[in-house]
């Protein structure tokens, strides 16, 4: 029976996870649930066995056997890069017109990902490597029912700065109604405080000469004139070379995302 369930699941459109290297397969349809899978399997069993007796497998037994397969109902909700989207479209329809977009996208040089790997794994002694990002907004109070979503009064903002030199993680949290909003001014304030804690602005001990910043290219927080003004002021006042790297979309693997799970 498990072999029949596996044969039936292989007929349903599926794909591997975009980020994980595991062997789990996920279904493409958002509307697919275990109960629908069960009724589809009963039809498959009827046609496979070619008999007039219906499948005697119960829904609960089907669910237990489903847990021993390599399929999962959870669908990754994080965004993928354009190249992976093109691949998924071409798997469904090889004649899709996005094949031209895929070819042009692959010709773009991917130097930013290579720069990040080199700077993170083996930073020079005089180089400070810092990565920062915002977490998803956390609702307060934490309510379980979806009908109460609009009755939530507060959002909790969580900002993380991760130093790759020593692995130290710094979190800055504030509520929605506080003076510090989720904008460029808040990001440069948190970043300035974090860099000062690392002794970057200490004139007596010139420890670092270069700073590498890693973040996403959000225009409202990281990629704007406020951030440029801060970095220019730090660079000119303390004689530092600052590189702000924006990793490739969908393949950044931001270290702060793992810190937020703590």
N, C-alpha and C positions, 0 to 999 in steps of 0.2 A: 504493500500500500504506500509506503514511503517513496518507493521508486516511481509509482504512478503520480504521486504528488509532485515530485521533482520534475518529471516529464511535463506535467501540466504547467508548472511555474515557468519553465524555460520557454514556453510558447507566448508568455505575456511580455510585452516590451519592458526591458529593464536595462540597467547600466550600473557600473561600479561607482563607488564614492569618489567625489572630485578630490578630496583632501587625504582621506585615509588610504593606507596601503593594504588594508585587510581584504579578504576574499568575499566579503559580503556584497550582495547585489540588491539594488533598490529599484522599485517600480517607478515608471515615469508618471503614472497617473496619480493626481492628487485625490481623486474620488474613490480610489480603491481601498476597501477595508477587508478585514478578515472574513466577515459574513458574506460579502460578495464573492470573495475567493472560494468560499465553501460551495456556494451554489454553482459557480462556474466549474468547479471540480466535479460536481455531481453530473453535470452535462457531459463533461469530458469523459468521465467514467462510463457513462451510458454508451457513448459512441466508440470508446476504445474496446470495451468488452463485447460490444455487439450482442447484448442479451437484453431481454425484456425485464430483468430484475433491477430495481433501482439500487443505488449505492446505500449500503447499510451503515456507513460511517457517520457518526454524529458530529455536530459542530465542535464540541469540546475535544473529541478525539482528533479531529482535523487540526485544531489549534495546537495540540500537544505534538503532533507529528510535524507541523510547520516549524516548530522551534528547533528541530533537528536538521533543518535545511540551511542552505547558505543564503537564503533570502531574508530580507527585513522590510518592514512596512515604513520605517522612518525614512523620510526623504531629506537630504541635506538642504537647509534653508539659506545657507550663506551664498553670496553671489559668486559666480564663476567668471573666468576671464573670457574674452571674446573668442579666443581660439578654441576653447573647450565647448562653447556654445555652437560654433560652426561644426565641430566634430559631431555633436549630438544631432544636429539638423541633418547632416549628411548621412548619418547612420539610418535615420528614418527615411530619407529620400535622397539617393545619390545624385539626382539631377537638380537639386536645389540650386538656386542662383547665388547662394552665399558662398559657393566654391571660389568665386573670384575674390570675394572679401577675405576668405581664408588665405589665399595665396599672397595677397598684398599685406595681410597682417603678419605672416610669417617672415616677410622680408624686412620687417622693422628690427633694427639691432636691439638686443636685450642686454645692454651694458649695465643697467641699473641693478639687476639681480646679481650679476657677477661682482659688482662693486660691493654690494651688501655682504655677500658671502666672504669676500676677502677681508673686509673691515671688521666683521663680527668675529670670525674665527681666529684671526691672527692680527689684532691691532698693535701698532708700534707702541713702545713705552711712553712716548710723548703725545699720544693721540687718545682723546676721550670719545668713546662711542656711546651715544645715548639714543634710546628709542622711546617714543611716547605716543599715547593714543587715549581716546575716550572709550569708556565702556558703554554698553547699551543702558538706556535710562531705566532705573529701577523704580517701580511704583511703590508708593506708600499711601495707605496701608496695603499690605499684601493680601489680596482677595482672590479666592479660588474661582468664583463664578464669573462667567463672561458678561452676564447682564449688569454687573457692578463696575464695568470698566470705566464708564463715563462719570462714576461717582468718586473716583480716586482724586484725592486732593493735592498730592505732592508727588514730585519726581526727584529722585536722588541721582546726582551727577557724580561720576567717579572717574578721575583722571589718573593715569599711571605713567610714571617715568622709570624706565628700566635702563640701568647702567651695565653695559656688556663687559666692562673692565673688571668689575668685582662682583657682578650679579646682584647688586643691591636694587631693591624695588621700593619705590616711594609712591604713596597714594595720596591724592588730594580729593576730598569729598566735600560737597556742599549741596544744600537743598535748593529747590527751584526758586523760592522767594528770597534767598539771600542776595547780597550785593554782587557776589561773583556769579556772573551768568556764563552760559556755555557759548562763549564767543572767543574771538581772537585775543581780546584783552586778558581774559582768564588764562588762556594757554600760555601767553608770553610771561605772565606773572608766575605761573607754576614752573615754567621752564627756567626762568631767571633765578628763582629760589633754589631749584634743584641743582643748577650749575654752580651757584655760590656755595652750596653745601659740599660740593666736591672740591672746593679750594681753587676753582678756576680763576677767581678774581683776586686771589691773594698775591700781591706784588712781591712779597718777601721770598716766597718759594715758587719759582717758575717751573711748575711740574709738567704742564701741557702746553704744546704749541699749536696743536690742531684739534678741531672738534668736528665729529661726524654726527649729524642728526638724521634719524630715520623716522619717517611718519608717512601717513597717507596724504594725498594731495587734495584734501578738503579745502575748498576756497574760502569758506567762512571761518576757518580756525587755523589752518596750517600754511596755506599757500596764498598769502595776502600781503598787503603793504605793511601792516602792523608787524608781522613776523620779520619782514625784510629790514625794517627800521631797527628792530631789536638786535638782529644779527650784525647789521652794519655798525651799530654803536659798540657792541661788544668787541667786534673785530678791530675797530680803529683804536679803541681805548686801551685794550689789553694786548694788542699786537698778536692776534690769533688768526689762524686760517680756518674758516668754517665752511664745511660742505653739508648742504641739506639735500638728502637723497630721498626721492619718492619711488619706492619699489613698484614693480610691475603690478598692474591691477589684477586681482584674483590669485596671485602667487606670492603675496608678500609674506605670509606666515608670520604675522606680527607677534613678537614675544609677549607683548602686553596682553594679548588675548588669553594666553595660558596663565598669566598672573591673575587675571580677573576671576578665574575659577577657584582661587584660594579663598 
